[in-house]
């Protein structure tokens, strides 16, 4: 069976996340349905990461095995045609060797968490930012976040439902930058725990508000 890599962009607002679930429509499920509509026999597409409900993707990677060979251009066009009613776009398709695995071949994953600080609620980006009415000290948040860089036990920032075998992870980079009314938190690592970035962001907000000292992040870690 030929194997294909899919690079995917999607708006996660209407989905229960990447992975198929019984409680609603998923990104994985939508792509699986599109493949079934024209490609015939295929394995379920497998993603590099399981994004949660409402999480968007600029470059989610997945792979899929098909019963027959397609040119990359035709497969991309067919998928996008069948996904036209979903906020999902197949950015690139390439045939890859059987040894390629979207999850295990990944060398780094990147998260961007955006906060908007203003009195008025967001309209155009309602589902793409965390709206906070009061000011935050982005410099203090960045300083506090550096305690998380490196190889640590991240149990503090792990969701109760996390299925990972170990809470130990290595954060390669974390930065908090402010531009006008927006704060961007960027995190890079080989892998993440369930809700890890969301939990880290919520904790850093406490630092930005002045409720926690900068040193608190190292203590709770």
C-alpha positions, 0 to 999 in steps of 0.5 A: 500500500502506498503511503502519503504524507498530508500537511493540513491546516484547519479551524478546530472550532466545529470539531471535538479535536483531531481524533475520532470520538463518539461525542462529535465530529473530528478532523481525523473523521472528516478526512477519513470520510473524504478518503472513503468517498473517492479513494476506496480502500485505505487505512485511517489517517494518523496525525502527528498530534491529537489537538483538543477541541477548538485547537487550530492547526497551521501545519498538522502532519498526518500519513495515510496508506491507500490501496492504489497509487495516486499522484500527489497533485490529484490526491490533494485536489480530490481531498480538498474537493471533498472537504470543501464544506469543512474548515480543513485544507490539505496544504501539501501531499507527498508520497513517503516510504513505509518507514515514515510515521507522522507521529514517531517521525516528528522531530519537533512540535510547535504551539502558539497560544495567543492572548488579546488584552483589551476592554472590547471582546474580539469579533473576527478572532473570537475563537482564535484568542484568549480574551483578557480585559486587564493588563498582563506583564509579558516580560515577567511571564517570559522570565518565569517561563524560562524555568520550564525549559529543559528536561523536567517532570511536568506532572503539575501541568498534566491533565488528569485524563492524560494517557502518556506513559510518563510525565517527563518531557523536554521543552526546547523553547518557550517565549512570550512576546507582546505586540500591541494588545496581543501576547504570543506564547510560543512553545517547542518540544518533541512531544507534549502532555495532554493540556500541558500548554494550556495549563502552562499558559494559565499559570503564566497568566497568574504571573502576568497579573502580579498574583504570583512572583516570577519564582513561583513557576519554578516552585510549582514545577 
